[in-house]
Every structure is written in C-alpha cells, then in structure tokens.
C-alpha cells in the first residue's frame, strides 16, 4: 500500500479589469493510484503589483508560482494594466 499526496492548481481564473489572477489549489490523496481523498485546500489572488509609501509601483514577485501562472502574468499584466492598477491603488489608499 503506497500513499501519495499531490497538490495541484486545478483552476486559474482572470478577474477584474486589472487582470487579477485567481488560483484554486486542490489536494489529492491516492492509495496505489486510487484517489481516496480530494479537497480544495487553498485559494488566492495575485495582483500585478502594489505601491510603497512613496507611491512607487512594485511588481509582484512570481518566483514561487507555476510556469503557467508566470506565463499568464507576462501576457496579461501589460504596462497599461499596471498603470491603471497603480492609479486605482493611489486613488483608494487610506487618507487619499
């Protein structure tokens, strides 16, 4: 009897005008290649970046993301999208 656990990104969605990438992860437990358990264990959203205290834009670090997510981000997060997201962040920051 061999048990194996696998975590995979089972859903990747593009949401909002700012092209946020929403990722759902699923954990699968198998016994001798037969699935004995499946559960959605994590969901998170990536934005193209954030601003610092001086309103400088900082790109999101994608180094720990899958190649698929990195590829999508490189396609979707254009300079125009980043500029619009930065403007939105500045306009909506506390005290603005």
N, CA, C and O atoms as CSV, one atom per row, in Angstrom:
chain,resi,resn,atom,element,x,y,z
A,1,UNK,N,N,0.840,-1.168,0.000
A,1,UNK,CA,C,0.000,0.000,0.000
A,1,UNK,C,C,0.894,1.244,0.000
A,1,UNK,O,O,1.653,1.474,0.942
A,2,UNK,N,N,0.796,2.036,-1.060
A,2,UNK,CA,C,1.572,3.258,-1.170
A,2,UNK,C,C,0.635,4.456,-1.174
A,2,UNK,O,O,-0.260,4.557,-2.012
A,3,UNK,N,N,0.852,5.356,-0.233
A,3,UNK,CA,C,0.071,6.591,-0.168
A,3,UNK,C,C,0.859,7.701,-0.832
A,3,UNK,O,O,2.079,7.787,-0.694
A,4,UNK,N,N,0.138,8.557,-1.561
A,4,UNK,CA,C,0.771,9.698,-2.208
A,4,UNK,C,C,-0.153,10.900,-2.093
A,4,UNK,O,O,-1.373,10.777,-2.192
A,5,UNK,N,N,0.448,12.058,-1.884
A,5,UNK,CA,C,-0.314,13.301,-1.782
A,5,UNK,C,C,0.163,14.232,-2.885
A,5,UNK,O,O,1.364,14.392,-3.104
A,6,UNK,N,N,-0.782,14.837,-3.570
A,6,UNK,CA,C,-0.463,15.744,-4.671
A,6,UNK,C,C,-1.257,17.034,-4.482
A,6,UNK,O,O,-2.457,16.999,-4.207
A,7,UNK,N,N,-0.586,18.164,-4.629
A,7,UNK,CA,C,-1.251,19.459,-4.614
A,7,UNK,C,C,-1.101,20.045,-6.008
A,7,UNK,O,O,0.005,20.158,-6.536
A,8,UNK,N,N,-2.248,20.421,-6.602
A,8,UNK,CA,C,-2.180,20.977,-7.953
A,8,UNK,C,C,-3.110,22.171,-8.073
A,8,UNK,O,O,-4.097,22.292,-7.348
A,9,UNK,N,N,-2.775,23.042,-8.999
A,9,UNK,CA,C,-3.642,24.166,-9.305
A,9,UNK,C,C,-4.703,23.641,-10.257
A,9,UNK,O,O,-4.412,23.324,-11.411
A,10,UNK,N,N,-5.929,23.549,-9.773
A,10,UNK,CA,C,-6.968,22.960,-10.608
A,10,UNK,C,C,-7.829,24.009,-11.295
A,10,UNK,O,O,-8.595,23.680,-12.200
A,11,UNK,N,N,-7.714,25.284,-10.875
A,11,UNK,CA,C,-8.474,26.337,-11.535
A,11,UNK,C,C,-7.680,27.630,-11.477
A,11,UNK,O,O,-7.204,28.038,-10.417
A,12,UNK,N,N,-7.544,28.266,-12.630
A,12,UNK,CA,C,-6.894,29.572,-12.722
A,12,UNK,C,C,-7.860,30.469,-13.479
A,12,UNK,O,O,-8.248,30.169,-14.609
A,13,UNK,N,N,-8.245,31.576,-12.847
A,13,UNK,CA,C,-9.215,32.494,-13.447
A,13,UNK,C,C,-8.628,33.895,-13.523
A,13,UNK,O,O,-7.804,34.286,-12.696
A,14,UNK,N,N,-9.064,34.639,-14.524
A,14,UNK,CA,C,-8.680,36.041,-14.670
A,14,UNK,C,C,-9.895,36.863,-14.270
A,14,UNK,O,O,-10.968,36.717,-14.855
A,15,UNK,N,N,-9.729,37.730,-13.271
A,15,UNK,CA,C,-10.853,38.512,-12.773
A,15,UNK,C,C,-10.500,39.993,-12.685
A,15,UNK,O,O,-9.329,40.339,-12.524
A,16,UNK,N,N,-11.458,40.840,-12.786
A,16,UNK,CA,C,-11.421,42.303,-12.742
A,16,UNK,C,C,-10.767,42.898,-13.991
A,16,UNK,O,O,-10.097,42.211,-14.763
A,17,UNK,N,N,-10.987,44.183,-14.151
A,17,UNK,CA,C,-10.378,44.925,-15.267
A,17,UNK,C,C,-8.860,44.993,-15.140
A,17,UNK,O,O,-8.159,45.279,-16.110
A,18,UNK,N,N,-8.364,44.727,-13.940
A,18,UNK,CA,C,-6.925,44.807,-13.678
A,18,UNK,C,C,-6.227,43.461,-13.845
A,18,UNK,O,O,-5.057,43.313,-13.492
A,19,UNK,N,N,-6.943,42.492,-14.380
A,19,UNK,CA,C,-6.387,41.169,-14.720
A,19,UNK,C,C,-5.770,40.446,-13.521
A,19,UNK,O,O,-4.686,39.870,-13.621
A,20,UNK,N,N,-6.475,40.484,-12.384
A,20,UNK,CA,C,-6.033,39.703,-11.229
A,20,UNK,C,C,-6.110,38.222,-11.592
A,20,UNK,O,O,-7.009,37.795,-12.317
A,21,UNK,N,N,-5.170,37.456,-11.086
A,21,UNK,CA,C,-5.131,36.021,-11.351
A,21,UNK,C,C,-5.552,35.304,-10.074
A,21,UNK,O,O,-4.878,35.378,-9.046
A,22,UNK,N,N,-6.676,34.614,-10.166
A,22,UNK,CA,C,-7.235,33.891,-9.018
A,22,UNK,C,C,-6.922,32.406,-9.188
A,22,UNK,O,O,-7.215,31.815,-10.227
A,23,UNK,N,N,-6.332,31.819,-8.170
A,23,UNK,CA,C,-5.846,30.441,-8.259
A,23,UNK,C,C,-6.492,29.598,-7.160
A,23,UNK,O,O,-6.556,29.999,-5.998
A,24,UNK,N,N,-6.970,28.416,-7.563
A,24,UNK,CA,C,-7.501,27.458,-6.596
A,24,UNK,C,C,-6.622,26.219,-6.634
A,24,UNK,O,O,-6.294,25.705,-7.704
A,25,UNK,N,N,-6.245,25.746,-5.453
A,25,UNK,CA,C,-5.434,24.536,-5.346
A,25,UNK,C,C,-6.262,23.399,-4.769
A,25,UNK,O,O,-7.134,23.591,-3.921
A,26,UNK,N,N,-5.956,22.224,-5.257
A,26,UNK,CA,C,-6.637,21.021,-4.795
A,26,UNK,C,C,-5.591,20.038,-4.277
A,26,UNK,O,O,-4.540,19.856,-4.891
A,27,UNK,N,N,-5.886,19.411,-3.151
A,27,UNK,CA,C,-5.021,18.371,-2.606
A,27,UNK,C,C,-5.691,17.023,-2.845
A,27,UNK,O,O,-6.857,16.819,-2.506
A,28,UNK,N,N,-4.931,16.117,-3.432
A,28,UNK,CA,C,-5.432,14.783,-3.763
A,28,UNK,C,C,-4.571,13.759,-3.029
A,28,UNK,O,O,-3.342,13.812,-3.089
A,29,UNK,N,N,-5.222,12.834,-2.340
A,29,UNK,CA,C,-4.520,11.742,-1.665
A,29,UNK,C,C,-4.894,10.448,-2.399
A,29,UNK,O,O,-6.067,10.142,-2.607
A,30,UNK,N,N,-3.851,9.704,-2.781
A,30,UNK,CA,C,-4.061,8.446,-3.511
A,30,UNK,C,C,-3.455,7.279,-2.737
A,30,UNK,O,O,-2.442,7.411,-2.050
A,31,UNK,N,N,-4.105,6.156,-2.875
A,31,UNK,CA,C,-3.567,4.900,-2.361
A,31,UNK,C,C,-3.445,3.970,-3.559
A,31,UNK,O,O,-4.445,3.585,-4.164
A,32,UNK,N,N,-2.210,3.613,-3.894
A,32,UNK,CA,C,-1.952,2.760,-5.058
A,32,UNK,C,C,-2.678,3.280,-6.304
A,32,UNK,O,O,-3.366,2.521,-6.987
A,33,UNK,N,N,-2.524,4.557,-6.591
A,33,UNK,CA,C,-3.104,5.225,-7.756
A,33,UNK,C,C,-4.626,5.348,-7.734
A,33,UNK,O,O,-5.222,5.746,-8.735
A,34,UNK,N,N,-5.254,5.019,-6.633
A,34,UNK,CA,C,-6.693,5.202,-6.477
A,34,UNK,C,C,-6.930,6.401,-5.568
A,34,UNK,O,O,-6.408,6.448,-4.454
A,35,UNK,N,N,-7.709,7.366,-6.034
A,35,UNK,CA,C,-7.994,8.555,-5.239
A,35,UNK,C,C,-8.857,8.175,-4.043
A,35,UNK,O,O,-9.926,7.582,-4.187
A,36,UNK,N,N,-8.365,8.532,-2.860
A,36,UNK,CA,C,-9.148,8.258,-1.652
A,36,UNK,C,C,-9.627,9.555,-0.984
A,36,UNK,O,O,-10.480,9.527,-0.096
A,37,UNK,N,N,-9.068,10.689,-1.421
A,37,UNK,CA,C,-9.489,11.969,-0.854
A,37,UNK,C,C,-9.138,13.095,-1.813
A,37,UNK,O,O,-8.056,13.115,-2.400
A,38,UNK,N,N,-10.079,14.042,-1.964
A,38,UNK,CA,C,-9.838,15.262,-2.729
A,38,UNK,C,C,-10.445,16.423,-1.959
A,38,UNK,O,O,-11.556,16.322,-1.438
A,39,UNK,N,N,-9.716,17.516,-1.890
A,39,UNK,CA,C,-10.234,18.698,-1.204
A,39,UNK,C,C,-9.601,19.955,-1.787
A,39,UNK,O,O,-8.428,19.961,-2.161
A,40,UNK,N,N,-10.396,21.017,-1.856
A,40,UNK,CA,C,-9.859,22.311,-2.247
A,40,UNK,C,C,-9.234,22.911,-0.996
A,40,UNK,O,O,-9.921,23.179,-0.010
A,41,UNK,N,N,-7.931,23.118,-1.047
A,41,UNK,CA,C,-7.207,23.457,0.172
A,41,UNK,C,C,-6.655,24.869,0.216
A,41,UNK,O,O,-6.217,25.326,1.272
A,42,UNK,N,N,-6.669,25.567,-0.904
A,42,UNK,CA,C,-6.114,26.911,-0.908
A,42,UNK,C,C,-6.680,27.684,-2.081
A,42,UNK,O,O,-6.878,27.138,-3.166
A,43,UNK,N,N,-6.934,28.949,-1.853
A,43,UNK,CA,C,-7.380,29.847,-2.916
A,43,UNK,C,C,-6.720,31.186,-2.644
A,43,UNK,O,O,-6.732,31.677,-1.515
A,44,UNK,N,N,-6.140,31.777,-3.693
A,44,UNK,CA,C,-5.505,33.074,-3.511
A,44,UNK,C,C,-5.544,33.868,-4.804
A,44,UNK,O,O,-5.768,33.315,-5.882
A,45,UNK,N,N,-5.324,35.174,-4.684
A,45,UNK,CA,C,-5.392,36.086,-5.819
A,45,UNK,C,C,-4.063,36.823,-5.932
A,45,UNK,O,O,-3.504,37.289,-4.939
A,46,UNK,N,N,-3.578,36.916,-7.154
A,46,UNK,CA,C,-2.367,37.685,-7.430
A,46,UNK,C,C,-2.745,38.948,-8.196
A,46,UNK,O,O,-3.493,38.892,-9.171
A,47,UNK,N,N,-2.231,40.066,-7.754
A,47,UNK,CA,C,-2.378,41.314,-8.498
A,47,UNK,C,C,-1.033,41.618,-9.150
A,47,UNK,O,O,-0.014,41.025,-8.795
A,48,UNK,N,N,-1.038,42.536,-10.094
A,48,UNK,CA,C,0.203,42.810,-10.825
A,48,UNK,C,C,1.241,43.541,-9.978
A,48,UNK,O,O,2.418,43.575,-10.336
A,49,UNK,N,N,0.817,44.122,-8.865
A,49,UNK,CA,C,1.788,44.807,-8.016
A,49,UNK,C,C,1.124,45.559,-6.894
A,49,UNK,O,O,-0.072,45.424,-6.637
A,50,UNK,N,N,1.947,46.362,-6.230
A,50,UNK,CA,C,1.482,47.182,-5.108
A,50,UNK,C,C,2.264,48.485,-5.136
A,50,UNK,O,O,3.214,48.636,-5.905
A,51,UNK,N,N,1.858,49.421,-4.295
A,51,UNK,CA,C,2.605,50.669,-4.190
A,51,UNK,C,C,3.245,50.743,-2.809
A,51,UNK,O,O,2.734,50.184,-1.838
A,52,UNK,N,N,4.375,51.448,-2.742
A,52,UNK,CA,C,5.019,51.654,-1.451
A,52,UNK,C,C,4.540,52.983,-0.867
A,52,UNK,O,O,3.638,53.608,-1.425
A,53,UNK,N,N,5.117,53.415,0.226
A,53,UNK,CA,C,4.685,54.639,0.906
A,53,UNK,C,C,4.861,55.888,0.047
A,53,UNK,O,O,4.189,56.895,0.265
A,54,UNK,N,N,5.765,55.821,-0.928
A,54,UNK,CA,C,6.010,56.960,-1.814
A,54,UNK,C,C,5.278,56.819,-3.150
A,54,UNK,O,O,5.560,57.554,-4.097
A,55,UNK,N,N,4.347,55.880,-3.224
A,55,UNK,CA,C,3.551,55.602,-4.425
A,55,UNK,C,C,4.367,55.052,-5.593
A,55,UNK,O,O,3.953,55.161,-6.747
A,56,UNK,N,N,5.521,54.463,-5.297
A,56,UNK,CA,C,6.282,53.756,-6.324
A,56,UNK,C,C,5.637,52.392,-6.528
A,56,UNK,O,O,5.219,51.740,-5.571
A,57,UNK,N,N,5.563,51.975,-7.774
A,57,UNK,CA,C,4.936,50.686,-8.082
A,57,UNK,C,C,5.967,49.569,-7.950
A,57,UNK,O,O,7.089,49.680,-8.444
A,58,UNK,N,N,5.568,48.495,-7.278
A,58,UNK,CA,C,6.434,47.331,-7.079
A,58,UNK,C,C,5.746,46.130,-7.710
A,58,UNK,O,O,4.656,45.742,-7.290
A,59,UNK,N,N,6.385,45.538,-8.723
A,59,UNK,CA,C,5.825,44.370,-9.396
A,59,UNK,C,C,5.713,43.190,-8.434
A,59,UNK,O,O,6.537,43.026,-7.535
A,60,UNK,N,N,4.696,42.384,-8.635
A,60,UNK,CA,C,4.510,41.180,-7.834
A,60,UNK,C,C,5.610,40.167,-8.136
A,60,UNK,O,O,5.933,39.923,-9.298
A,61,UNK,N,N,6.176,39.587,-7.099
A,61,UNK,CA,C,7.194,38.545,-7.245
A,61,UNK,C,C,6.498,37.225,-7.582
A,61,UNK,O,O,5.712,36.707,-6.789
A,62,UNK,N,N,6.791,36.699,-8.748
A,62,UNK,CA,C,6.167,35.459,-9.212
A,62,UNK,C,C,7.111,34.261,-9.129
A,62,UNK,O,O,6.811,33.204,-9.684
A,63,UNK,N,N,8.228,34.406,-8.456
A,63,UNK,CA,C,9.250,33.362,-8.465
A,63,UNK,C,C,8.766,32.025,-7.905
A,63,UNK,O,O,9.286,30.976,-8.282
A,64,UNK,N,N,7.783,32.051,-7.015
A,64,UNK,CA,C,7.312,30.796,-6.435
A,64,UNK,C,C,6.062,30.247,-7.130
A,64,UNK,O,O,5.501,29.239,-6.702
A,65,UNK,N,N,5.637,30.906,-8.188
A,65,UNK,CA,C,4.431,30.479,-8.901
A,65,UNK,C,C,4.758,29.476,-10.005
A,65,UNK,O,O,5.905,29.353,-10.435
A,66,UNK,N,N,3.736,28.770,-10.447
A,66,UNK,CA,C,3.904,27.790,-11.519
A,66,UNK,C,C,4.251,28.493,-12.834
A,66,UNK,O,O,4.009,29.690,-12.991
A,67,UNK,N,N,4.809,27.747,-13.757
A,67,UNK,CA,C,5.141,28.299,-15.065
A,67,UNK,C,C,3.892,28.805,-15.779
A,67,UNK,O,O,3.949,29.803,-16.497
A,68,UNK,N,N,2.774,28.129,-15.587
A,68,UNK,CA,C,1.527,28.548,-16.216
A,68,UNK,C,C,1.090,29.919,-15.702
A,68,UNK,O,O,0.693,30.778,-16.489
A,69,UNK,N,N,1.160,30.126,-14.405
A,69,UNK,CA,C,0.786,31.417,-13.825
A,69,UNK,C,C,1.758,32.503,-14.284
A,69,UNK,O,O,1.333,33.610,-14.617
A,70,UNK,N,N,3.040,32.203,-14.306
A,70,UNK,CA,C,4.038,33.179,-14.778
A,70,UNK,C,C,3.758,33.586,-16.218
A,70,UNK,O,O,3.829,34.768,-16.554
A,71,UNK,N,N,3.444,32.624,-17.064
A,71,UNK,CA,C,3.147,32.916,-18.470
A,71,UNK,C,C,1.916,33.804,-18.604
A,71,UNK,O,O,1.917,34.768,-19.369
A,72,UNK,N,N,0.875,33.474,-17.861
A,72,UNK,CA,C,-0.334,34.298,-17.894
A,72,UNK,C,C,-0.043,35.726,-17.440
A,72,UNK,O,O,-0.477,36.687,-18.075
A,73,UNK,N,N,0.687,35.858,-16.350
A,73,UNK,CA,C,1.012,37.184,-15.834
A,73,UNK,C,C,1.798,37.991,-16.862
A,73,UNK,O,O,1.538,39.179,-17.050
A,74,UNK,N,N,2.747,37.356,-17.518
A,74,UNK,CA,C,3.545,38.063,-18.523
A,74,UNK,C,C,2.699,38.536,-19.703
A,74,UNK,O,O,2.988,39.573,-20.300
A,75,UNK,N,N,1.671,37.789,-20.036
A,75,UNK,CA,C,0.778,38.172,-21.131
A,75,UNK,C,C,-0.217,39.246,-20.679
A,75,UNK,O,O,-0.436,40.227,-21.389
A,76,UNK,N,N,-0.810,39.062,-19.514
A,76,UNK,CA,C,-1.914,39.910,-19.067
A,76,UNK,C,C,-1.479,41.232,-18.444
A,76,UNK,O,O,-2.130,42.259,-18.637
A,77,UNK,N,N,-0.394,41.205,-17.709
A,77,UNK,CA,C,-0.003,42.386,-16.958
A,77,UNK,C,C,0.844,43.329,-17.803
A,77,UNK,O,O,2.052,43.458,-17.607
A,78,UNK,N,N,0.181,43.980,-18.739
A,78,UNK,CA,C,0.832,44.935,-19.628
A,78,UNK,C,C,1.150,46.218,-18.863
A,78,UNK,O,O,0.702,46.402,-17.732
A,79,UNK,N,N,1.918,47.093,-19.484
A,79,UNK,CA,C,2.216,48.382,-18.859
A,79,UNK,C,C,0.935,49.172,-18.620
A,79,UNK,O,O,0.815,49.858,-17.605
A,80,UNK,N,N,-0.025,49.085,-19.541
A,80,UNK,CA,C,-1.298,49.793,-19.366
A,80,UNK,C,C,-2.077,49.260,-18.164
A,80,UNK,O,O,-2.642,50.034,-17.392
A,81,UNK,N,N,-2.104,47.931,-18.010
A,81,UNK,CA,C,-2.802,47.331,-16.860
A,81,UNK,C,C,-2.119,47.752,-15.566
A,81,UNK,O,O,-2.791,48.103,-14.595
A,82,UNK,N,N,-0.802,47.720,-15.545
A,82,UNK,CA,C,-0.067,48.123,-14.336
A,82,UNK,C,C,-0.309,49.590,-14.002
A,82,UNK,O,O,-0.474,49.939,-12.833
A,83,UNK,N,N,-0.333,50.445,-15.007
A,83,UNK,CA,C,-0.571,51.874,-14.776
A,83,UNK,C,C,-1.980,52.110,-14.230
A,83,UNK,O,O,-2.169,52.918,-13.321
A,84,UNK,N,N,-2.952,51.415,-14.777
A,84,UNK,CA,C,-4.331,51.555,-14.296
A,84,UNK,C,C,-4.456,51.045,-12.861
A,84,UNK,O,O,-5.126,51.668,-12.038
A,85,UNK,N,N,-3.813,49.913,-12.558
A,85,UNK,CA,C,-3.863,49.358,-11.207
A,85,UNK,C,C,-3.173,50.299,-10.219
A,85,UNK,O,O,-3.673,50.510,-9.114
A,86,UNK,N,N,-2.033,50.863,-10.607
A,86,UNK,CA,C,-1.331,51.817,-9.745
A,86,UNK,C,C,-2.221,53.026,-9.465
A,86,UNK,O,O,-2.331,53.461,-8.319
A,87,UNK,N,N,-2.850,53.565,-10.494
A,87,UNK,CA,C,-3.734,54.717,-10.309
A,87,UNK,C,C,-4.886,54.373,-9.373
A,87,UNK,O,O,-5.273,55.190,-8.538
A,88,UNK,N,N,-5.432,53.177,-9.506
A,88,UNK,CA,C,-6.507,52.722,-8.633
A,88,UNK,C,C,-6.032,52.618,-7.184
A,88,UNK,O,O,-6.730,53.046,-6.264
A,89,UNK,N,N,-4.856,52.054,-6.989
A,89,UNK,CA,C,-4.309,51.914,-5.634
A,89,UNK,C,C,-4.077,53.279,-4.982
A,89,UNK,O,O,-4.380,53.471,-3.805
A,90,UNK,N,N,-3.543,54.213,-5.749
A,90,UNK,CA,C,-3.290,55.559,-5.218
A,90,UNK,C,C,-4.609,56.248,-4.883
A,90,UNK,O,O,-4.740,56.873,-3.830
A,91,UNK,N,N,-5.584,56.131,-5.785
A,91,UNK,CA,C,-6.879,56.783,-5.565
A,91,UNK,C,C,-7.636,56.228,-4.377
A,91,UNK,O,O,-8.433,56.935,-3.761
A,92,UNK,N,N,-7.393,54.961,-4.047
A,92,UNK,CA,C,-8.150,54.308,-2.993
A,92,UNK,C,C,-7.355,54.015,-1.724
A,92,UNK,O,O,-7.813,53.275,-0.853
A,93,UNK,N,N,-6.167,54.595,-1.624
A,93,UNK,CA,C,-5.403,54.316,-0.399
A,93,UNK,C,C,-5.975,55.117,0.762
A,93,UNK,O,O,-6.546,56.189,0.564
A,94,UNK,N,N,-5.821,54.597,1.961
A,94,UNK,CA,C,-6.372,55.288,3.131
A,94,UNK,C,C,-5.833,56.716,3.241
A,94,UNK,O,O,-4.635,56.962,3.103
A,95,UNK,N,N,-6.738,57.630,3.489
A,95,UNK,CA,C,-6.343,59.041,3.652
A,95,UNK,C,C,-6.249,59.798,2.355
A,95,UNK,O,O,-5.902,60.980,2.354
A,96,UNK,N,N,-6.557,59.133,1.219
A,96,UNK,CA,C,-6.462,59.839,-0.075
A,96,UNK,C,C,-7.677,60.688,-0.324
A,96,UNK,O,O,-7.767,61.348,-1.359
